[in-house]
Amino acid sequence: MSGEKLALIPLASGHVIHKCIVGQADLVRGTAAVGRFLVAAPNDECVKRKVCANIRRTLCDEALFEFLKSITKRDLVPLQQWSDADWKVINTGLCDLCYDQAHTAHRKSIEALWDRLPTIFGLPSWPELHAMKQAAM
């Protein structure tokens, strides 16, 4: 590089940066939506509906508080499954039917968010990405 002027290559275009910022906001919204299982009505067959509903409301308030704290500390992990310790807290007091319903709803919400992940950032769907990967190999 004797005296040649190096051309600076932009790391990302404004369009890509915009997609990332919008995608991040969508991912945060999706993460908040995952917690909606806590505000769902108790299972139809629940024998202690009032108790389970109150526990869910309390857990929802606590989860919202933790969610807001994680955003302000910038340590939000959107696609992370809840730990066994988290589920032990949720299981405290809920009947088995409501616990199972909550666990299933949470898993489905996380799966749906994972399924949407590529499109959140303007990429093709997972099947298309897998096909592109196979074609490139």
HELIX and SHEET records of a PDB file:
HELIX    1   1 GLY A   14  VAL A   34  1                                  21    
HELIX    2   2 GLY A   35  VAL A   39  5                                   5    
HELIX    3   3 ARG A   49  THR A   72  1                                  24    
HELIX    4   4 ASP A   84  ASN A   91  1                                   8    
HELIX    5   5 ASP A   96  ILE A  120  1                                  25    
HELIX    6   6 TRP A  126  ALA A  136  1                                  11    
END                                                                             
